[in-house]
């Protein structure tokens, strides 16, 4: 074989070795497939046992899935990275769960938003997802039983909390049953008809515009910044305009057939959004949990100290504390607090009892596994 032939077909230099390696891969694939089907069969058997014991049994157990994913990361020896292994098993569990009981998940839409990405990251691609136009619609869909779970954004590391999500808990009986942390990468997107030298308008959600403020000041200071209902809506508009661009994620670019003129333009490279999973049933302890509470403080000096002191005395760590108006009261406030641990932990039970004795009201919004992947 000539040197030119080898360059045209680099595999031809050692075909026997490649054939042997691929035979090994094929054999392993067959073995893996058999094991996956065994796992799926066991999942279906679990469903049968649950239904025999309780026709209204709950099949999705967030604490169990979190334990499995943590175990996968602990047992992984590489070369596959821990997070990649956990994400692979997330999809395996998603398919197995769909054989037991397909999960109906509502999320803040439209299709192509980061909230959809968070929903798929948490439940896997086998879940039956539905895009809804507002956060309130997501809550109502779950409250009505039309969806089993809902996914809504709650805070961004750069721009702070999503107030509407916190406020919606004031009128809802739903519980927080999980959380998702999603690294947010924004792209500057254009359509096939966009004249890139004449861009005078940039569409995006107001949060995304804020997260890319400095980049826009540097690269497109004269362009009008137009806030729209979602990044997906921004991408949709750009498709029919020659003088505009959108700031959105890769899902929106794919769904609306746009091209990234610039990638990862967020001002903060660690830009992360946290999403909450809401449902109707409480979650058992997984071993590494978080609890969210809302506290109506008494109208007196030192009210916040009365809340924080019982937690500090027991070494309970807080991850977030936010204040919101206690509508419809004037100049009254409630505190939304996230703390490490499960509400069933004895030291947390003691702290909450002490807080209740010094405040108007304490409600546990939910205890749930901390984000694993």
C-alpha positions, 0 to 999 in steps of 0.5 A: 500500500502506497503512502498516499493510500495510507493517508487517505485511509489512516485505519488501514495501517493496522486494520487487525488491531482496530477490528479486534478492539471493535469486536470487544466493543460490540461484545460489551455493547451486547452485554450492557444492553442485556444488563440494561434490560434486566434493570428495566425488568426489575423496575417493572417488577418494582412497579407491580409490587407497589401497585399490589400494595397501594393502587395510588403508589408514588413511583418517582422517589427523589431521595432514592434517585439522588442516592443512586446518582451519588453512589454512581459518582462514588463508585466511578473509577474512570476514565469517564468523568463522575458527572458524565457517568451520573448523567448517563445513569440519569437517562437510564433511570428516566427510561426505566421510570417511564416503564413504571409510570411516565412522569408528566412534568410542566415547566416554564416555557416556551420550548427552548428555554433554560427551564426546559433544559433544567427539567430534562436534566432532572427528569431525563428525556423520557419524561413527558414535558409540557411548556406553560407560559407563566410560573403561576400556570406551572403551579396551577397545572400541578395543583390540579393534578394535570402534571405530576411535577413542575419546574420553575426558576428561583434564583440566578447567581448573577441577578438574584431571586425570581420574586414571582416564584417565591410569591407563588408559594404564599398561595400554594400548598405545593412542596419543593421536592427537588432542585436543579443547578444549571450553568447558563451559557448565553449565545449571540444568535443570528438568522439566515437573513440577518445582516450582521453588519447592520444589527440594531436590535437585540432581543432577550429576556430581561434577566439574560440582557442583565447577565450580558450587560457588559458584553453588550456595552463593549460589542453592541453599545448602540443596539436597542435592547428589547426585553421579551417574555423568554429567550425562546421568544427572542430566538423566534423573532430573529428568524424573520428579521434582518437587523436583529439578534437574540441572546439565548441558549443552544436549545433555542438556537437549535429549535429556531435554526439560528447560528451563534455569532458569538458564544458564551457571552455571559459576563460571569463565567460561573453564571448559574441558575437554580430551579425548583421542582414542585410536587404534592407529596413530601420527600424522605431524607436522602442523607444529603438534603436541603430544607426550605422554610418561609417564616412570618416574623413578629412585628418587633425589634430583633425579629430576624434574630429570633429566627436565626439564633435557634439555627445558629445555636444548633450549627445549622448552615443557611444557604439563602435568606430572602425577604418578601412583602407579606401581602396584603399587609402593609410593611409586613414581611416574610423570610424565605430561608434555605438551610442544610439538612432534612426537616426530620433531623432532630436538631432541625425539628428542635430549631423549627419548634423554637422559631415557631414559639417566637414568630407568627408562622413557620411553614416548611416548603419542603425538604429535598435532595441537594442537586447531584449533577 
